[in-house]
Amino acid sequence: MIVNYPELAVKELIDEVLNSYSLKYSDTCKCERCRNDIMALALNNLPAKYVVTDHGRIYTKAIYDQIGGKAQVIAAITAAIQKVQKNPRH
């Protein structure tokens, strides 16, 4: 199966980042619509990195962790939260 690794990373980190952000900004909406909008915006601002095998996924995860990829994903999610918070569609 072909997988875009940043999508896995966003899915893995979205709850953590949303919860952390909502501690500072209590008006942060975490409904399904806003959550999906946040994920879509974040993914549109991250470079695609497709993998096919588990080995490729592990290798890509290691590279992401070493070169600040996790920070890049968190920054993309945070920027998306801010944008959705200003213009919620629910």
PDB file as gemmi writes it, atoms N, CA and C in Angstrom:
CRYST1    1.000    1.000    1.000  90.00  90.00  90.00 P 1                      
ATOM      1  N   MET A   1       0.842  -1.171   0.000  1.00  0.00           N  
ATOM      2  CA  MET A   1       0.000   0.000   0.000  1.00  0.00           C  
ATOM      3  C   MET A   1       0.895   1.244   0.000  1.00  0.00           C  
ATOM      4  N   ILE A   2       0.540   2.202  -0.803  1.00  0.00           N  
ATOM      5  CA  ILE A   2       1.296   3.448  -0.881  1.00  0.00           C  
ATOM      6  C   ILE A   2       0.748   4.416   0.187  1.00  0.00           C  
ATOM      7  N   VAL A   3       1.674   5.046   0.918  1.00  0.00           N  
ATOM      8  CA  VAL A   3       1.296   5.920   2.028  1.00  0.00           C  
ATOM      9  C   VAL A   3       2.112   7.204   1.956  1.00  0.00           C  
ATOM     10  N   ASN A   4       1.453   8.325   2.205  1.00  0.00           N  
ATOM     11  CA  ASN A   4       2.148   9.600   2.314  1.00  0.00           C  
ATOM     12  C   ASN A   4       2.553   9.751   3.777  1.00  0.00           C  
ATOM     13  N   TYR A   5       3.852   9.648   4.078  1.00  0.00           N  
ATOM     14  CA  TYR A   5       4.300   9.638   5.467  1.00  0.00           C  
ATOM     15  C   TYR A   5       3.841  10.861   6.263  1.00  0.00           C  
ATOM     16  N   PRO A   6       3.897  12.079   5.724  1.00  0.00           N  
ATOM     17  CA  PRO A   6       3.407  13.214   6.509  1.00  0.00           C  
ATOM     18  C   PRO A   6       1.954  13.043   6.973  1.00  0.00           C  
ATOM     19  N   GLU A   7       1.138  12.323   6.200  1.00  0.00           N  
ATOM     20  CA  GLU A   7      -0.230  12.076   6.633  1.00  0.00           C  
ATOM     21  C   GLU A   7      -0.250  11.243   7.910  1.00  0.00           C  
ATOM     22  N   LEU A   8       0.617  10.244   7.968  1.00  0.00           N  
ATOM     23  CA  LEU A   8       0.718   9.438   9.188  1.00  0.00           C  
ATOM     24  C   LEU A   8       1.194  10.291  10.361  1.00  0.00           C  
ATOM     25  N   ALA A   9       2.168  11.151  10.098  1.00  0.00           N  
ATOM     26  CA  ALA A   9       2.709  12.000  11.151  1.00  0.00           C  
ATOM     27  C   ALA A   9       1.660  12.984  11.655  1.00  0.00           C  
ATOM     28  N   VAL A  10       0.884  13.569  10.754  1.00  0.00           N  
ATOM     29  CA  VAL A  10      -0.175  14.508  11.157  1.00  0.00           C  
ATOM     30  C   VAL A  10      -1.226  13.776  11.980  1.00  0.00           C  
ATOM     31  N   LYS A  11      -1.641  12.604  11.535  1.00  0.00           N  
ATOM     32  CA  LYS A  11      -2.635  11.821  12.287  1.00  0.00           C  
ATOM     33  C   LYS A  11      -2.102  11.447  13.670  1.00  0.00           C  
ATOM     34  N   GLU A  12      -0.818  11.166  13.762  1.00  0.00           N  
ATOM     35  CA  GLU A  12      -0.203  10.785  15.026  1.00  0.00           C  
ATOM     36  C   GLU A  12      -0.116  11.964  15.991  1.00  0.00           C  
ATOM     37  N   LEU A  13       0.101  13.166  15.473  1.00  0.00           N  
ATOM     38  CA  LEU A  13       0.353  14.327  16.329  1.00  0.00           C  
ATOM     39  C   LEU A  13      -0.835  15.267  16.517  1.00  0.00           C  
ATOM     40  N   ILE A  14      -1.882  15.122  15.720  1.00  0.00           N  
ATOM     41  CA  ILE A  14      -2.978  16.091  15.733  1.00  0.00           C  
ATOM     42  C   ILE A  14      -3.607  16.250  17.120  1.00  0.00           C  
ATOM     43  N   ASP A  15      -3.890  15.157  17.805  1.00  0.00           N  
ATOM     44  CA  ASP A  15      -4.540  15.249  19.111  1.00  0.00           C  
ATOM     45  C   ASP A  15      -3.642  15.931  20.134  1.00  0.00           C  
ATOM     46  N   GLU A  16      -2.379  15.564  20.141  1.00  0.00           N  
ATOM     47  CA  GLU A  16      -1.418  16.159  21.069  1.00  0.00           C  
ATOM     48  C   GLU A  16      -1.299  17.670  20.848  1.00  0.00           C  
ATOM     49  N   VAL A  17      -1.164  18.075  19.605  1.00  0.00           N  
ATOM     50  CA  VAL A  17      -1.003  19.497  19.287  1.00  0.00           C  
ATOM     51  C   VAL A  17      -2.295  20.263  19.573  1.00  0.00           C  
ATOM     52  N   LEU A  18      -3.434  19.706  19.183  1.00  0.00           N  
ATOM     53  CA  LEU A  18      -4.719  20.354  19.449  1.00  0.00           C  
ATOM     54  C   LEU A  18      -4.959  20.518  20.948  1.00  0.00           C  
ATOM     55  N   ASN A  19      -4.698  19.480  21.720  1.00  0.00           N  
ATOM     56  CA  ASN A  19      -4.898  19.557  23.162  1.00  0.00           C  
ATOM     57  C   ASN A  19      -3.971  20.580  23.798  1.00  0.00           C  
ATOM     58  N   SER A  20      -2.734  20.591  23.379  1.00  0.00           N  
ATOM     59  CA  SER A  20      -1.768  21.559  23.909  1.00  0.00           C  
ATOM     60  C   SER A  20      -2.187  22.983  23.549  1.00  0.00           C  
ATOM     61  N   TYR A  21      -2.611  23.187  22.318  1.00  0.00           N  
ATOM     62  CA  TYR A  21      -3.031  24.510  21.858  1.00  0.00           C  
ATOM     63  C   TYR A  21      -4.281  24.962  22.608  1.00  0.00           C  
ATOM     64  N   SER A  22      -5.214  24.046  22.828  1.00  0.00           N  
ATOM     65  CA  SER A  22      -6.469  24.412  23.486  1.00  0.00           C  
ATOM     66  C   SER A  22      -6.278  24.733  24.963  1.00  0.00           C  
ATOM     67  N   LEU A  23      -5.184  24.292  25.555  1.00  0.00           N  
ATOM     68  CA  LEU A  23      -4.884  24.686  26.938  1.00  0.00           C  
ATOM     69  C   LEU A  23      -4.582  26.175  27.016  1.00  0.00           C  
ATOM     70  N   LYS A  24      -3.961  26.706  25.976  1.00  0.00           N  
ATOM     71  CA  LYS A  24      -3.624  28.132  25.934  1.00  0.00           C  
ATOM     72  C   LYS A  24      -4.796  28.961  25.405  1.00  0.00           C  
ATOM     73  N   TYR A  25      -5.542  28.396  24.470  1.00  0.00           N  
ATOM     74  CA  TYR A  25      -6.644  29.105  23.832  1.00  0.00           C  
ATOM     75  C   TYR A  25      -7.908  28.259  23.979  1.00  0.00           C  
ATOM     76  N   SER A  26      -8.683  28.542  24.997  1.00  0.00           N  
ATOM     77  CA  SER A  26      -9.831  27.704  25.346  1.00  0.00           C  
ATOM     78  C   SER A  26     -10.933  27.711  24.284  1.00  0.00           C  
ATOM     79  N   ASP A  27     -10.937  28.694  23.396  1.00  0.00           N  
ATOM     80  CA  ASP A  27     -11.966  28.751  22.362  1.00  0.00           C  
ATOM     81  C   ASP A  27     -11.615  27.915  21.125  1.00  0.00           C  
ATOM     82  N   THR A  28     -10.590  27.092  21.225  1.00  0.00           N  
ATOM     83  CA  THR A  28     -10.179  26.238  20.113  1.00  0.00           C  
ATOM     84  C   THR A  28     -11.204  25.132  19.910  1.00  0.00           C  
ATOM     85  N   CYS A  29     -11.768  25.077  18.720  1.00  0.00           N  
ATOM     86  CA  CYS A  29     -12.757  24.048  18.404  1.00  0.00           C  
ATOM     87  C   CYS A  29     -12.045  22.756  17.985  1.00  0.00           C  
ATOM     88  N   LYS A  30     -12.540  21.642  18.533  1.00  0.00           N  
ATOM     89  CA  LYS A  30     -11.960  20.343  18.195  1.00  0.00           C  
ATOM     90  C   LYS A  30     -13.003  19.418  17.578  1.00  0.00           C  
ATOM     91  N   CYS A  31     -14.052  20.015  16.995  1.00  0.00           N  
ATOM     92  CA  CYS A  31     -15.073  19.190  16.354  1.00  0.00           C  
ATOM     93  C   CYS A  31     -14.458  18.481  15.139  1.00  0.00           C  
ATOM     94  N   GLU A  32     -15.154  17.476  14.651  1.00  0.00           N  
ATOM     95  CA  GLU A  32     -14.629  16.679  13.541  1.00  0.00           C  
ATOM     96  C   GLU A  32     -14.370  17.522  12.295  1.00  0.00           C  
ATOM     97  N   ARG A  33     -15.258  18.454  11.987  1.00  0.00           N  
ATOM     98  CA  ARG A  33     -15.093  19.302  10.797  1.00  0.00           C  
ATOM     99  C   ARG A  33     -13.835  20.157  10.905  1.00  0.00           C  
ATOM    100  N   CYS A  34     -13.665  20.824  12.064  1.00  0.00           N  
ATOM    101  CA  CYS A  34     -12.480  21.661  12.257  1.00  0.00           C  
ATOM    102  C   CYS A  34     -11.211  20.809  12.263  1.00  0.00           C  
ATOM    103  N   ARG A  35     -11.283  19.658  12.897  1.00  0.00           N  
ATOM    104  CA  ARG A  35     -10.126  18.748  12.948  1.00  0.00           C  
ATOM    105  C   ARG A  35      -9.718  18.320  11.534  1.00  0.00           C  
ATOM    106  N   ASN A  36     -10.686  17.963  10.712  1.00  0.00           N  
ATOM    107  CA  ASN A  36     -10.394  17.575   9.330  1.00  0.00           C  
ATOM    108  C   ASN A  36      -9.841  18.745   8.527  1.00  0.00           C  
ATOM    109  N   ASP A  37     -10.395  19.943   8.729  1.00  0.00           N  
ATOM    110  CA  ASP A  37      -9.873  21.128   8.042  1.00  0.00           C  
ATOM    111  C   ASP A  37      -8.433  21.398   8.453  1.00  0.00           C  
ATOM    112  N   ILE A  38      -8.140  21.247   9.737  1.00  0.00           N  
ATOM    113  CA  ILE A  38      -6.774  21.451  10.245  1.00  0.00           C  
ATOM    114  C   ILE A  38      -5.821  20.449   9.605  1.00  0.00           C  
ATOM    115  N   MET A  39      -6.234  19.196   9.562  1.00  0.00           N  
ATOM    116  CA  MET A  39      -5.372  18.167   8.970  1.00  0.00           C  
ATOM    117  C   MET A  39      -5.128  18.443   7.488  1.00  0.00           C  
ATOM    118  N   ALA A  40      -6.186  18.809   6.761  1.00  0.00           N  
ATOM    119  CA  ALA A  40      -6.046  19.076   5.317  1.00  0.00           C  
ATOM    120  C   ALA A  40      -5.118  20.265   5.071  1.00  0.00           C  
ATOM    121  N   LEU A  41      -5.311  21.343   5.832  1.00  0.00           N  
ATOM    122  CA  LEU A  41      -4.436  22.517   5.674  1.00  0.00           C  
ATOM    123  C   LEU A  41      -2.985  22.181   6.005  1.00  0.00           C  
ATOM    124  N   ALA A  42      -2.783  21.459   7.086  1.00  0.00           N  
ATOM    125  CA  ALA A  42      -1.420  21.079   7.477  1.00  0.00           C  
ATOM    126  C   ALA A  42      -0.764  20.241   6.380  1.00  0.00           C  
ATOM    127  N   LEU A  43      -1.499  19.267   5.856  1.00  0.00           N  
ATOM    128  CA  LEU A  43      -0.934  18.399   4.815  1.00  0.00           C  
ATOM    129  C   LEU A  43      -0.649  19.159   3.526  1.00  0.00           C  
ATOM    130  N   ASN A  44      -1.472  20.140   3.211  1.00  0.00           N  
ATOM    131  CA  ASN A  44      -1.226  20.940   2.010  1.00  0.00           C  
ATOM    132  C   ASN A  44       0.029  21.793   2.140  1.00  0.00           C  
ATOM    133  N   ASN A  45       0.490  22.008   3.365  1.00  0.00           N  
ATOM    134  CA  ASN A  45       1.687  22.814   3.588  1.00  0.00           C  
ATOM    135  C   ASN A  45       2.922  21.987   3.914  1.00  0.00           C  
ATOM    136  N   LEU A  46       2.798  20.682   3.811  1.00  0.00           N  
ATOM    137  CA  LEU A  46       3.941  19.793   4.036  1.00  0.00           C  
ATOM    138  C   LEU A  46       4.306  19.105   2.722  1.00  0.00           C  
ATOM    139  N   PRO A  47       5.594  18.881   2.497  1.00  0.00           N  
ATOM    140  CA  PRO A  47       5.976  18.172   1.277  1.00  0.00           C  
ATOM    141  C   PRO A  47       5.549  16.701   1.351  1.00  0.00           C  
ATOM    142  N   ALA A  48       5.089  16.173   0.240  1.00  0.00           N  
ATOM    143  CA  ALA A  48       4.698  14.763   0.182  1.00  0.00           C  
ATOM    144  C   ALA A  48       5.943  13.885   0.287  1.00  0.00           C  
ATOM    145  N   LYS A  49       5.786  12.764   0.959  1.00  0.00           N  
ATOM    146  CA  LYS A  49       6.882  11.796   1.108  1.00  0.00           C  
ATOM    147  C   LYS A  49       6.242  10.414   1.104  1.00  0.00           C  
ATOM    148  N   TYR A  50       6.108   9.847  -0.098  1.00  0.00           N  
ATOM    149  CA  TYR A  50       5.413   8.571  -0.240  1.00  0.00           C  
ATOM    150  C   TYR A  50       6.326   7.397   0.035  1.00  0.00           C  
ATOM    151  N   VAL A  51       5.779   6.404   0.736  1.00  0.00           N  
ATOM    152  CA  VAL A  51       6.483   5.158   1.010  1.00  0.00           C  
ATOM    153  C   VAL A  51       5.549   4.001   0.677  1.00  0.00           C  
ATOM    154  N   VAL A  52       6.142   2.851   0.408  1.00  0.00           N  
ATOM    155  CA  VAL A  52       5.352   1.690   0.030  1.00  0.00           C  
ATOM    156  C   VAL A  52       5.485   0.561   1.047  1.00  0.00           C  
ATOM    157  N   THR A  53       6.640   0.420   1.661  1.00  0.00           N  
ATOM    158  CA  THR A  53       6.877  -0.698   2.567  1.00  0.00           C  
ATOM    159  C   THR A  53       7.003  -0.217   4.008  1.00  0.00           C  
ATOM    160  N   ASP A  54       6.897  -1.165   4.933  1.00  0.00           N  
ATOM    161  CA  ASP A  54       7.130  -0.842   6.348  1.00  0.00           C  
ATOM    162  C   ASP A  54       8.562  -0.366   6.546  1.00  0.00           C  
ATOM    163  N   HIS A  55       9.487  -0.963   5.802  1.00  0.00           N  
ATOM    164  CA  HIS A  55      10.890  -0.545   5.886  1.00  0.00           C  
ATOM    165  C   HIS A  55      11.024   0.917   5.452  1.00  0.00           C  
ATOM    166  N   GLY A  56      10.346   1.268   4.387  1.00  0.00           N  
ATOM    167  CA  GLY A  56      10.371   2.651   3.912  1.00  0.00           C  
ATOM    168  C   GLY A  56       9.756   3.596   4.923  1.00  0.00           C  
ATOM    169  N   ARG A  57       8.693   3.157   5.586  1.00  0.00           N  
ATOM    170  CA  ARG A  57       8.043   3.983   6.606  1.00  0.00           C  
ATOM    171  C   ARG A  57       8.974   4.205   7.799  1.00  0.00           C  
ATOM    172  N   ILE A  58       9.633   3.155   8.238  1.00  0.00           N  
ATOM    173  CA  ILE A  58      10.567   3.265   9.365  1.00  0.00           C  
ATOM    174  C   ILE A  58      11.739   4.168   8.995  1.00  0.00           C  
ATOM    175  N   TYR A  59      12.282   3.982   7.809  1.00  0.00           N  
ATOM    176  CA  TYR A  59      13.401   4.797   7.328  1.00  0.00           C  
ATOM    177  C   TYR A  59      13.000   6.266   7.249  1.00  0.00           C  
ATOM    178  N   THR A  60      11.825   6.541   6.691  1.00  0.00           N  
ATOM    179  CA  THR A  60      11.345   7.915   6.556  1.00  0.00           C  
ATOM    180  C   THR A  60      11.078   8.529   7.917  1.00  0.00           C  
ATOM    181  N   LYS A  61      10.522   7.746   8.846  1.00  0.00           N  
ATOM    182  CA  LYS A  61      10.283   8.248  10.206  1.00  0.00           C  
ATOM    183  C   LYS A  61      11.602   8.617  10.867  1.00  0.00           C  
ATOM    184  N   ALA A  62      12.614   7.799  10.705  1.00  0.00           N  
ATOM    185  CA  ALA A  62      13.925   8.097  11.290  1.00  0.00           C  
ATOM    186  C   ALA A  62      14.493   9.390  10.711  1.00  0.00           C  
ATOM    187  N   ILE A  63      14.372   9.561   9.411  1.00  0.00           N  
ATOM    188  CA  ILE A  63      14.858  10.788   8.770  1.00  0.00           C  
ATOM    189  C   ILE A  63      14.068  11.994   9.272  1.00  0.00           C  
ATOM    190  N   TYR A  64      12.749  11.849   9.345  1.00  0.00           N  
ATOM    191  CA  TYR A  64      11.913  12.955   9.836  1.00  0.00           C  
ATOM    192  C   TYR A  64      12.326  13.348  11.255  1.00  0.00           C  
ATOM    193  N   ASP A  65      12.565  12.369  12.101  1.00  0.00           N  
ATOM    194  CA  ASP A  65      12.938  12.647  13.489  1.00  0.00           C  
ATOM    195  C   ASP A  65      14.313  13.299  13.582  1.00  0.00           C  
ATOM    196  N   GLN A  66      15.222  12.949  12.697  1.00  0.00           N  
ATOM    197  CA  GLN A  66      16.583  13.485  12.747  1.00  0.00           C  
ATOM    198  C   GLN A  66      16.691  14.892  12.183  1.00  0.00           C  
ATOM    199  N   ILE A  67      15.957  15.211  11.162  1.00  0.00           N  
ATOM    200  CA  ILE A  67      16.145  16.512  10.512  1.00  0.00           C  
ATOM    201  C   ILE A  67      15.040  17.513  10.845  1.00  0.00           C  
ATOM    202  N   GLY A  68      14.377  17.308  11.960  1.00  0.00           N  
ATOM    203  CA  GLY A  68      13.376  18.269  12.383  1.00  0.00           C  
ATOM    204  C   GLY A  68      12.042  18.128  11.695  1.00  0.00           C  
ATOM    205  N   GLY A  69      11.784  16.988  11.118  1.00  0.00           N  
ATOM    206  CA  GLY A  69      10.513  16.773  10.442  1.00  0.00           C  
ATOM    207  C   GLY A  69       9.336  16.844  11.390  1.00  0.00           C  
ATOM    208  N   LYS A  70       9.520  16.339  12.611  1.00  0.00           N  
ATOM    209  CA  LYS A  70       8.437  16.390  13.595  1.00  0.00           C  
ATOM    210  C   LYS A  70       8.104  17.838  13.924  1.00  0.00           C  
ATOM    211  N   ALA A  71       9.121  18.664  14.082  1.00  0.00           N  
ATOM    212  CA  ALA A  71       8.897  20.090  14.363  1.00  0.00           C  
ATOM    213  C   ALA A  71       8.178  20.743  13.199  1.00  0.00           C  
ATOM    214  N   GLN A  72       8.519  20.345  11.983  1.00  0.00           N  
ATOM    215  CA  GLN A  72       7.872  20.886  10.793  1.00  0.00           C  
ATOM    216  C   GLN A  72       6.386  20.500  10.771  1.00  0.00           C  
ATOM    217  N   VAL A  73       6.079  19.277  11.160  1.00  0.00           N  
ATOM    218  CA  VAL A  73       4.694  18.814  11.202  1.00  0.00           C  
ATOM    219  C   VAL A  73       3.919  19.571  12.279  1.00  0.00           C  
ATOM    220  N   ILE A  74       4.524  19.728  13.459  1.00  0.00           N  
ATOM    221  CA  ILE A  74       3.873  20.463  14.549  1.00  0.00           C  
ATOM    222  C   ILE A  74       3.622  21.911  14.137  1.00  0.00           C  
ATOM    223  N   ALA A  75       4.587  22.527  13.480  1.00  0.00           N  
ATOM    224  CA  ALA A  75       4.424  23.909  13.020  1.00  0.00           C  
ATOM    225  C   ALA A  75       3.292  24.010  11.991  1.00  0.00           C  
ATOM    226  N   ALA A  76       3.200  23.041  11.087  1.00  0.00           N  
ATOM    227  CA  ALA A  76       2.141  23.048  10.072  1.00  0.00           C  
ATOM    228  C   ALA A  76       0.767  22.866  10.721  1.00  0.00           C  
ATOM    229  N   ILE A  77       0.682  21.988  11.710  1.00  0.00           N  
ATOM    230  CA  ILE A  77      -0.583  21.772  12.410  1.00  0.00           C  
ATOM    231  C   ILE A  77      -0.975  23.034  13.177  1.00  0.00           C  
ATOM    232  N   THR A  78      -0.018  23.642  13.867  1.00  0.00           N  
ATOM    233  CA  THR A  78      -0.294  24.854  14.644  1.00  0.00           C  
ATOM    234  C   THR A  78      -0.774  25.989  13.750  1.00  0.00           C  
ATOM    235  N   ALA A  79      -0.117  26.183  12.623  1.00  0.00           N  
ATOM    236  CA  ALA A  79      -0.535  27.230  11.678  1.00  0.00           C  
ATOM    237  C   ALA A  79      -1.942  26.945  11.160  1.00  0.00           C  
ATOM    238  N   ALA A  80      -2.239  25.681  10.904  1.00  0.00           N  
ATOM    239  CA  ALA A  80      -3.566  25.301  10.418  1.00  0.00           C  
ATOM    240  C   ALA A  80      -4.627  25.536  11.494  1.00  0.00           C  
ATOM    241  N   ILE A  81      -4.296  25.237  12.741  1.00  0.00           N  
ATOM    242  CA  ILE A  81      -5.238  25.494  13.846  1.00  0.00           C  
ATOM    243  C   ILE A  81      -5.578  26.979  13.892  1.00  0.00           C  
ATOM    244  N   GLN A  82      -4.571  27.807  13.799  1.00  0.00           N  
ATOM    245  CA  GLN A  82      -4.789  29.260  13.857  1.00  0.00           C  
ATOM    246  C   GLN A  82      -5.675  29.733  12.713  1.00  0.00           C  
ATOM    247  N   LYS A  83      -5.450  29.196  11.536  1.00  0.00           N  
ATOM    248  CA  LYS A  83      -6.239  29.591  10.371  1.00  0.00           C  
ATOM    249  C   LYS A  83      -7.695  29.131  10.505  1.00  0.00           C  
ATOM    250  N   VAL A  84      -7.891  27.907  10.934  1.00  0.00           N  
ATOM    251  CA  VAL A  84      -9.247  27.369  11.096  1.00  0.00           C  
ATOM    252  C   VAL A  84      -9.963  28.091  12.241  1.00  0.00           C  
ATOM    253  N   GLN A  85      -9.235  28.412  13.290  1.00  0.00           N  
ATOM    254  CA  GLN A  85      -9.826  29.111  14.421  1.00  0.00           C  
ATOM    255  C   GLN A  85     -10.374  30.486  14.009  1.00  0.00           C  
ATOM    256  N   LYS A  86      -9.687  31.135  13.087  1.00  0.00           N  
ATOM    257  CA  LYS A  86     -10.138  32.445  12.601  1.00  0.00           C  
ATOM    258  C   LYS A  86     -11.323  32.329  11.640  1.00  0.00           C  
ATOM    259  N   ASN A  87     -11.429  31.209  10.949  1.00  0.00           N  
ATOM    260  CA  ASN A  87     -12.483  31.008   9.945  1.00  0.00           C  
ATOM    261  C   ASN A  87     -13.099  29.614  10.033  1.00  0.00           C  
ATOM    262  N   PRO A  88     -13.747  29.272  11.138  1.00  0.00           N  
ATOM    263  CA  PRO A  88     -14.340  27.934  11.246  1.00  0.00           C  
ATOM    264  C   PRO A  88     -15.482  27.755  10.245  1.00  0.00           C  
ATOM    265  N   ARG A  89     -15.635  26.527   9.745  1.00  0.00           N  
ATOM    266  CA  ARG A  89     -16.676  26.264   8.740  1.00  0.00           C  
ATOM    267  C   ARG A  89     -17.819  25.416   9.303  1.00  0.00           C  
ATOM    268  N   HIS A  90     -17.897  25.262  10.601  1.00  0.00           N  
ATOM    269  CA  HIS A  90     -18.989  24.454  11.196  1.00  0.00           C  
ATOM    270  C   HIS A  90     -20.176  25.310  11.564  1.00  0.00           C  
TER     271      HIS A  90                                                      
END                                                                             
